[in-house]
Amino acid sequence: MLDLKNIKAITLDLDDTLWPVWPAIERAEQALGDWLGQHAPMTAALFANPAARHEVREQITLSRPDLKFQLSTIRREAIRLALQRSGEDPQLAEAAFDVFFNERNRVTLYADVLLALEFLASRFPLVALSNGNADLQRIGIGRYFKASISAQAFGVGKPDPRIFHAAAGAATVQPEQVLHVGDDATLDVLGALNCGMQTVWINRADHLWVHDAVPNETVTTLTELCDLFSS
């Protein structure tokens, strides 16, 4: 059960909590492929092969372990490497990445999200806490959040306690005063519990819980979360 009286701030995961991420990624991959087809057809052909695309990305991640959480940089450098391998202009990587990133941020929010954000933001400081590289301003929901902490900017990702502590600090509260809401059992729920936070698991897909430690509450929508504060 949640201790509602002790909640002074809420941290929210983004991908698959506020929107389904893979449809956006698939559209972004398609937009990138279309753009490359016009400007770098040999690279487009390389990226059309999923195995080749994966191998290029793996080469970047293995050769640059310092980029572990830098998803945008990894994507950009993979495009650059593919351009080089294909004998095309590597300077096209910046423009190509912009095409991908614009589409990656054209997400479709779950139907419950906007009303829930309005409700929650009127009662608590909200902090976005993500291992992804979504841009809240581009998406159009930045106004609801006091801060956004990403693994890309911070240098470590969930479930590392340091990023949860940073999110609590951004909300100017102690970790035990934070409610963290997310879809990933390990990264979100167990990570937050390990930091002394309360947690709500948003289980939109009816997954089974398989861990010994359990979330304080489980909901299927953010509307259900809001209802907890209205009862």
N, C-alpha and C positions, 0 to 999 in steps of 0.2 A: 504493500500500500504506500501511496505517496504521503509524505508529510507536507501538505500544501502550505502550511504556515511558514515553513522554513525556506520556501523557494523565493529567491530574490532576483533571479535572472534565468533565461532559457537559452541554451545553445542548440542549434539546429544543423543537422547534416543537410546536404543539398541533393546530390544525385540519388535518385530512387527514393528520396524522402519527400522532396517538393515536386519533382518531375521524373518521368522515366528517362533514364540517360541514354539507353542504347538506340532508340529511334533518332535522337539528335546526332549521335555519333555516326550512325549509318547515313543520315542525310549529309553530314559534313564530309564523310568519305566520298560520297557521290559527287558533291559539289567540287571537291578537290580534284577528283578524277576528270570531271567535265572541263574544269579550268586547265588542267595539265594537257588534256587532249587538244586544246586550242593553242597552247603556248609552248608545250614541251611534250610532243606526242610519244617520244621514245620512253620518257619517264612515266607517262600515263600507261603505256603498255607494261612496263615493269610493275607498277603499282596495281595493275589489274590482276596480277597473280598473287593471291593471298600469301602463299608460302614465301615468295620473294619479298613482299612487303614486310612480312614478319621478320625475315632474316635481316633486312636493312635496319629495322628498329632494334633488333637484338644486338647488332653490331654497335649501335650507338650506346645502348644501355650497358653493355659489357665493357666497352672501351672508355666510357665516361661514368664511372660509379658515382662521381660527385653530382651527377644530374638525377639521382634516384627519384626525387620528388618534383623535379622540374619538368612537368608533363608538356608544357608548351615548348620549352627548349628542345626536349627530346623529339617532339613532333617536327619542329622546324629543322633540326639537324638531320633527321631521317630524310626529309624532303631534299635537303641540300646534298646529302650523300647519294641519293637516288639520281638526282640531276647530274652529279659528277660521273657516276657509273654509266649513265646513258649518253654521255658526251654532250650534254646540254648545259645551259648557262646556270651555274649554281646561285647566281644573284637573284634568280627568280624565286628562291626559297621564301623570301620575306613576303612577297605578294601572294604566293601560293598558300602559305600558312594563314595569312589574313582571310583568305577565302574560306579555309577550313574553320578557323576560329569564329568567324561571324556566324556560320551555320551551326557550329557546336553550341552557341549561345541562343539559338532560336529554338528554345525548348517549349514544350507544351505542359504547362502546370497541371497537376492533378486538380480536379474540379473543386476540391475542398480547400485549396491552399490560400487563395487571396483573402477570403473571409476570415480564415483562421489566423493569417498573419496580422490582419487589422485588429482582430480581437486580442491576440497575444501581445502585440506591440503596444497596445494601449494600456497594458498592465505590467509588462516587464521589459527591461532591456533585452533585446534579442541579439545574439552573436552567431553568425554563420561559422560553422566549423567543418571543413571539408578537406579530403585528400585529393580532390579534383581541381580543375582549373577554370571552373565556371566564373563568369563575371556578372555580379549581381546588378551592376548599373546597366550593362547591355541587355540583360534579361528584363529589367524594368521593375525590380523589387528591392532595390538598394535602400529605398526610403524607410523600409520597415526595420532595418538593422542598425544597431549602434556600431557594430564592427564586423569585419569578416576576417577570419583567421584561416589561412590555407596552408597545407603542407608545402606547397610551392614557394610561398613567401616566407614561411617560418623555418623551413629546413628539415623538419621532422614531421611525421604524419601520425594519425591515429593508428594503433592504440597507445602510442608513446605518451606517458603522463605529462610530458612537458607541454604538448600542444593543448591539452585540456586545461592545464594550469594557466597557460597564456590566454585562453578564452575567458576563464574566470577573471583574470586580471583586466582584460579588456572591458568586462562588465562591471569592474570595480567591486567585486564580491569575492567571498571565499569559495573554494570548490564545493564545500558541503552545502552551500546556498544555491547551487546551480542544478537545474534540471536539464539533462541532455536528452535530445530526441533524435533518433536515427533508425535506419532500417537494417544496418549490418550488425548481426549478433556479436561478432568478435570485435570489430573496429569501434563500433559505437557503444553498445551496451556494456560489454565486459570492460572495455577501455575506460568508460566513464565510471563504472562501479569501482574499478581499481583506484580511481582518484578520489573516492569518497563522495562522488556526485550521485544524485538520484537520477533514475533513467526511465524513459518510456521507449519501448520498442514499438515502432510503427511497422506492422506486419501486414502489408497490403496484399500479399500473395498467399496467405494462409500457410506459411512455412511452420514446421515443427521446431520447438525449442529443444535443443539437445545438450545444453550446458548445465552444470551443477548450480552455479550462481544464476539468479533470475532477475529480470527487470522489475522495477517497482510496479509498473503497469504495462500492459500490452494493449494497443489500439490498432484498428484497421484504417482509420482516417484521422486527419488532424481535427476534424469536427468532434470526434470522440474525445480528443485531448482537451479541446476547449470546454466540452461539457463537464469535465472533471473540475474545472475552475468555476463553473456556474451552479454546481449542485449545492 
